[in-house]
Amino acid sequence: MYSKQKNKLIFVQNQKLLKITFLGTGTSQGIPVIGSDHPVCLSKDSRDKRLRVSILVEWSDYTYVVDCGPDFRYQMLRAGVKRIDGILFTHEHSDHIVGFDDIRPFYFRQGDIPVYAHKRVVKSLKKRFEYVFAKKNRYPGAPEVKTHRIKKNVPFKLKDLSVIPINGKHANLQVFGFRFKEFAYLTDMKTVSNKEIEKIKHVKVLVINALRIKPHQSHFNLEEALDFIEKVKPKKAYLTHISHMLGFHEDVEKSLPENVFLAYDQLQITV
């Protein structure tokens, strides 16, 4: 059964449902931008208030987070998350990793937190959060993690779910997107090869970044995101990693194709 609604999509087969919560849908500065008097930053529409980009993926009794940026603590409180089974990282930029210290409450209750990332991202985490990975003279109260390296073209398991990494470029930086069953999540993409696109063709739900109207050196703009959606041909697509320069949520969404929507913070979809 497939039910299409404005802000909810349900696909039921002989498989577990995925519940996706958009923890944040904004770009690296978030919206509103500090000190900005841009009209979108002054908007009263709650959908124009965007924390740094991240999602929560839940199925059965499992909960995973993709990226933990500077808003991670508040995002966990706002979503009422009491346990996480692991964190997946797309890449190592600050708006995707600097909330890493705030895994401590989860560690205190659960023990070591599994982390899934490219080896380069693990190296960056070890440099920026040296105390987390220290073997000797550990700082009291520092969390501990179990690292799992994601490799190109190698699916990996999260409990009973197989995840397919999708390789792309953020300007010249390698980034990973992820396919969870019939749901694909890609952010901070500028180029994605046809070979990688084949891995997500015709998914039920695609999430892709769309920073603004004008072209950008390391992100899809709106036109590029829509072209990418046309190549993938999902049933439904959501745009994320949005800056105030894209425009007001209400206005932009009216201009989009029938199966494309702007994601917004706290939006939940089920796949």
TORKE-391070 format. One line per 3 residues: number of its first residue (from 1); their letters; for each residue x, y, z of C-alpha. Coordinates in pm, 1 decimal, padded with zeros to 6 digits, always signed. Layout:
<atoms>
NUM = a = X/Y/Z ~ ...
</atoms>
This chain:
<atoms>
1 = mys = +00000.0/+00000.0/+00000.0 ~ +00126.8/+00344.5/-00092.8 ~ -00041.1/+00650.5/+00054.6
4 = kqk = +00061.7/+00994.0/-00078.3 ~ -00013.4/+01292.1/+00142.0 ~ +00135.5/+01641.4/+00161.0
7 = nkl = +00373.8/+01572.9/+00445.1 ~ +00350.0/+01201.6/+00501.4 ~ +00432.1/+00897.3/+00297.6
10 = ifv = +00366.9/+00539.1/+00402.7 ~ +00486.3/+00235.8/+00209.1 ~ +00389.3/-00103.7/+00348.7
13 = qnq = +00520.7/-00438.6/+00228.7 ~ +00662.9/-00738.0/+00404.7 ~ +00933.8/-00524.6/+00555.9
16 = kll = +00993.4/-00308.3/+00859.4 ~ +00880.1/+00052.3/+00845.7 ~ +01141.3/+00325.9/+00870.0
19 = kit = +01051.3/+00636.9/+01065.3 ~ +01254.7/+00940.8/+00963.0 ~ +01266.9/+01257.9/+01172.3
22 = flg = +01430.5/+01567.8/+01027.1 ~ +01626.9/+01695.9/+01326.0 ~ +01762.0/+01989.1/+01126.4
25 = tgt = +01725.2/+02107.3/+00767.4 ~ +01945.3/+02416.5/+00758.9 ~ +02285.4/+02497.4/+00619.1
28 = sqg = +02602.0/+02553.8/+00823.1 ~ +02483.6/+02883.3/+00976.4 ~ +02128.3/+02770.3/+01038.2
31 = ipv = +01825.1/+02995.0/+00995.7 ~ +01796.5/+03259.5/+01126.2 ~ +02158.5/+03358.1/+01067.7
34 = igs = +02306.8/+03542.2/+01365.9 ~ +02256.9/+03917.0/+01327.4 ~ +02081.3/+03891.5/+00990.7
37 = dhp = +01788.0/+04110.8/+00893.9 ~ +01714.5/+03909.9/+00579.5 ~ +01335.2/+03865.2/+00547.2
40 = vcl = +01357.0/+03483.9/+00572.4 ~ +01561.5/+03514.7/+00892.3 ~ +01284.1/+03734.5/+01033.0
43 = skd = +01005.2/+03498.9/+00922.9 ~ +00736.8/+03402.4/+01174.6 ~ +00677.4/+03069.9/+00996.1
46 = srd = +00823.6/+02792.2/+01212.4 ~ +00921.1/+02604.0/+00895.3 ~ +01170.3/+02882.6/+00819.3
49 = krl = +01356.4/+02815.2/+01146.8 ~ +01623.0/+02559.4/+01059.3 ~ +01885.1/+02392.4/+01278.4
52 = rvs = +02194.2/+02233.0/+01125.0 ~ +02120.4/+01935.4/+00902.0 ~ +02066.8/+01591.0/+01058.7
55 = ilv = +01812.3/+01309.7/+01061.7 ~ +01697.0/+01039.9/+01301.4 ~ +01630.5/+00695.1/+01152.0
58 = ews = +01418.1/+00451.3/+01355.3 ~ +01281.4/+00102.4/+01295.8 ~ +01176.9/-00175.9/+01533.0
61 = dyt = +01352.2/-00077.8/+01857.7 ~ +01657.5/+00077.4/+01690.3 ~ +01753.5/+00444.2/+01663.5
64 = yvv = +02037.4/+00592.0/+01458.0 ~ +02144.6/+00949.8/+01390.9 ~ +02302.4/+01075.5/+01069.7
67 = dcg = +02550.8/+01352.7/+01163.6 ~ +02568.8/+01538.0/+01495.4 ~ +02638.4/+01905.4/+01445.6
70 = pdf = +02636.5/+02200.6/+01685.8 ~ +02262.7/+02166.7/+01752.3 ~ +02280.8/+01796.2/+01845.3
73 = ryq = +02202.3/+01839.7/+02217.0 ~ +01890.9/+02047.0/+02154.9 ~ +01782.2/+01822.5/+01867.9
76 = mlr = +01794.9/+01518.8/+02096.9 ~ +01596.6/+01700.0/+02367.4 ~ +01341.8/+01833.6/+02121.7
79 = agv = +01285.6/+01490.6/+01965.7 ~ +01271.0/+01316.5/+02305.3 ~ +01550.8/+01072.8/+02215.8
82 = kri = +01659.1/+00859.8/+02512.8 ~ +01877.9/+00606.5/+02334.6 ~ +02082.1/+00589.3/+02015.9
85 = dgi = +02227.3/+00274.6/+01864.0 ~ +02488.3/+00462.9/+01664.8 ~ +02586.8/+00767.5/+01459.6
88 = lft = +02657.8/+00775.9/+01086.7 ~ +02871.9/+01057.6/+00950.9 ~ +02847.4/+01194.8/+00598.4
91 = heh = +03172.9/+01394.2/+00626.9 ~ +03382.5/+01591.6/+00873.7 ~ +03274.2/+01953.5/+00834.0
94 = sdh = +03192.9/+02133.0/+01158.4 ~ +02819.6/+02156.6/+01102.1 ~ +02813.7/+01775.8/+01085.5
97 = ivg = +03044.2/+01669.1/+01371.7 ~ +03097.6/+01933.1/+01640.8 ~ +02813.4/+01809.6/+01860.7
100 = fdd = +03009.9/+01489.1/+01915.4 ~ +03083.3/+01561.6/+02282.6 ~ +02710.8/+01561.6/+02356.6
103 = irp = +02692.9/+01185.2/+02311.0 ~ +02805.3/+01166.8/+02675.3 ~ +02457.1/+01121.6/+02830.0
106 = fyf = +02396.2/+00829.9/+02593.5 ~ +02735.9/+00680.6/+02681.0 ~ +02668.8/+00711.4/+03055.1
109 = rqg = +02347.9/+00509.8/+03015.2 ~ +02445.2/+00269.5/+02738.1 ~ +02821.8/+00232.1/+02722.7
112 = dip = +03030.0/+00268.0/+02405.2 ~ +02850.3/+00440.5/+02117.5 ~ +02902.6/+00289.5/+01768.0
115 = vya = +03024.8/+00538.3/+01506.2 ~ +03017.5/+00474.2/+01130.6 ~ +03230.6/+00688.9/+00899.4
118 = hkr = +03490.4/+00703.8/+00624.2 ~ +03843.2/+00645.4/+00759.9 ~ +03928.1/+01008.3/+00685.2
121 = vvk = +03634.7/+01123.7/+00899.8 ~ +03741.4/+00892.1/+01183.3 ~ +04088.3/+01048.5/+01164.2
124 = slk = +03934.6/+01395.6/+01186.6 ~ +03723.2/+01295.4/+01486.9 ~ +04032.0/+01158.5/+01660.6
127 = krf = +04213.7/+01486.9/+01604.4 ~ +03929.3/+01717.6/+01709.9 ~ +03808.4/+01499.7/+01998.5
130 = eyv = +04135.9/+01343.3/+02108.1 ~ +04012.9/+01289.1/+02464.2 ~ +03732.4/+01061.8/+02340.2
133 = fak = +03979.3/+00824.4/+02175.0 ~ +04260.9/+00843.6/+02432.7 ~ +04394.3/+00506.1/+02549.9
136 = knr = +04577.2/+00635.7/+02857.8 ~ +04509.4/+00903.7/+03117.9 ~ +04153.8/+00938.0/+02999.1
139 = ypg = +03962.9/+01244.2/+03108.9 ~ +03697.1/+01145.3/+03367.1 ~ +03354.1/+01153.9/+03207.7
142 = ape = +03478.9/+01134.7/+02849.8 ~ +03260.8/+00915.0/+02630.4 ~ +03391.6/+00608.9/+02449.3
145 = vkt = +03299.8/+00496.3/+02100.1 ~ +03336.6/+00194.9/+01873.8 ~ +03442.3/+00301.0/+01524.9
148 = hri = +03324.4/+00122.4/+01210.8 ~ +03480.7/+00239.7/+00886.3 ~ +03253.7/+00283.7/+00586.8
151 = kkn = +03408.2/+00191.6/+00253.2 ~ +03300.8/+00286.0/-00097.3 ~ +03083.0/+00023.6/-00266.5
154 = vpf = +03062.9/-00187.0/+00050.5 ~ +02718.2/-00213.4/+00216.8 ~ +02722.5/-00244.4/+00594.7
157 = klk = +02482.0/-00364.7/+00860.7 ~ +02301.8/-00168.1/+01128.9 ~ +02149.3/-00442.1/+01342.8
160 = dls = +01915.5/-00622.5/+01098.0 ~ +01924.8/-00349.1/+00830.7 ~ +02164.5/-00333.0/+00537.5
163 = vip = +02280.0/+00019.1/+00442.4 ~ +02427.8/+00112.4/+00105.7 ~ +02680.1/+00401.1/+00107.7
166 = ing = +02638.3/+00648.1/-00178.8 ~ +02960.9/+00821.7/-00277.9 ~ +02963.7/+01184.7/-00388.9
169 = kha = +03168.6/+01504.1/-00394.0 ~ +03120.8/+01821.5/-00188.5 ~ +03338.1/+02041.7/-00412.4
172 = nlq = +03655.5/+01827.9/-00393.7 ~ +03572.8/+01658.2/-00064.1 ~ +03440.0/+01301.1/-00065.8
175 = vfg = +03107.9/+01263.5/+00118.6 ~ +02876.7/+00969.8/+00184.0 ~ +02503.2/+00953.8/+00146.1
178 = frf = +02310.0/+00647.5/+00258.9 ~ +02034.1/+00423.3/+00128.5 ~ +01820.6/+00256.8/+00396.1
181 = kef = +01582.4/+00019.2/+00216.4 ~ +01360.0/+00242.2/+00000.6 ~ +01484.7/+00566.1/+00159.3
184 = ayl = +01795.4/+00754.7/+00041.7 ~ +01954.3/+01046.2/+00225.8 ~ +02216.9/+01263.9/+00057.1
187 = tdm = +02339.3/+01601.0/+00176.2 ~ +02622.2/+01841.3/+00089.3 ~ +02641.9/+01698.9/-00261.9
190 = ktv = +02774.0/+01884.5/-00565.7 ~ +02850.3/+01591.7/-00795.8 ~ +02728.4/+01231.0/-00794.9
193 = snk = +02836.6/+00985.9/-01064.8 ~ +02588.9/+00790.5/-01274.9 ~ +02722.6/+00471.8/-01115.5
196 = eie = +02621.7/+00598.6/-00771.1 ~ +02286.9/+00726.7/-00897.0 ~ +02205.9/+00373.7/-01013.6
199 = kik = +02223.0/+00261.7/-00649.3 ~ +01927.8/+00483.4/-00556.3 ~ +01721.9/+00481.4/-00876.1
202 = hvk = +01346.2/+00469.3/-00813.6 ~ +01365.0/+00473.4/-00433.6 ~ +01036.8/+00556.3/-00263.8
205 = vlv = +01178.1/+00862.7/-00085.4 ~ +01487.6/+01068.4/-00169.2 ~ +01629.0/+01348.8/+00043.6
208 = ina = +01878.3/+01577.5/-00129.3 ~ +02040.6/+01912.3/-00051.7 ~ +01929.7/+02235.9/-00220.6
211 = lri = +02115.5/+02532.3/-00075.9 ~ +01982.4/+02832.5/-00266.7 ~ +01871.5/+02964.3/-00607.0
214 = kph = +02212.4/+03084.2/-00728.8 ~ +02485.0/+02827.7/-00809.8 ~ +02729.3/+02736.7/-00531.6
217 = qsh = +03077.4/+02587.6/-00556.4 ~ +03013.4/+02290.7/-00326.0 ~ +02636.4/+02239.2/-00297.9
220 = fnl = +02349.5/+02171.3/-00533.6 ~ +02141.9/+02478.5/-00593.5 ~ +01768.5/+02434.6/-00650.4
223 = eea = +01798.1/+02372.7/-01023.8 ~ +02070.7/+02112.5/-00977.2 ~ +01875.3/+01938.0/-00702.3
226 = ldf = +01566.5/+01915.4/-00923.5 ~ +01777.7/+01781.5/-01211.1 ~ +01921.4/+01520.3/-00974.6
229 = iek = +01572.8/+01419.4/-00860.1 ~ +01472.4/+01374.6/-01223.0 ~ +01766.8/+01136.1/-01272.3
232 = vkp = +01685.2/+00930.6/-00962.8 ~ +01308.2/+00931.5/-01024.4 ~ +01191.3/+00867.0/-00668.1
235 = kka = +00825.4/+00845.4/-00576.7 ~ +00875.2/+01146.2/-00354.3 ~ +01163.5/+01383.2/-00277.3
238 = ylt = +01245.6/+01624.5/+00002.8 ~ +01496.4/+01911.0/-00010.8 ~ +01723.9/+01980.9/+00285.8
241 = his = +02042.7/+02171.3/+00383.4 ~ +01857.2/+02491.5/+00299.9 ~ +01985.1/+02847.7/+00343.8
244 = hml = +01780.5/+03162.3/+00386.6 ~ +01879.1/+03251.4/+00028.9 ~ +01646.5/+02981.7/-00106.5
247 = gfh = +01347.2/+03186.4/+00005.9 ~ +01041.0/+03147.4/+00225.8 ~ +00931.8/+02787.4/+00281.0
250 = edv = +00574.1/+02854.5/+00175.2 ~ +00670.2/+03036.6/-00145.0 ~ +00936.4/+02790.2/-00256.2
253 = eks = +00721.1/+02483.2/-00199.3 ~ +00446.5/+02624.1/-00422.9 ~ +00696.3/+02638.9/-00709.2
256 = lpe = +00816.2/+02277.7/-00681.0 ~ +00707.7/+01975.4/-00886.8 ~ +00414.5/+01777.6/-00748.1
259 = nvf = +00632.3/+01507.0/-00588.4 ~ +00897.0/+01741.7/-00442.0 ~ +00872.8/+01916.2/-00105.1
262 = lay = +01085.9/+02121.8/+00128.0 ~ +01175.1/+01935.6/+00443.4 ~ +01149.8/+02128.5/+00767.4
265 = dql = +01267.9/+02073.5/+01123.6 ~ +01067.9/+01808.8/+01315.3 ~ +00897.2/+01679.0/+01002.1
268 = qit = +00844.9/+01301.7/+01030.0 ~ +00789.4/+01062.2/+00743.2 ~ +00743.0/+00687.4/+00740.9
271 = v = +00877.2/+00466.3/+00462.6
</atoms>
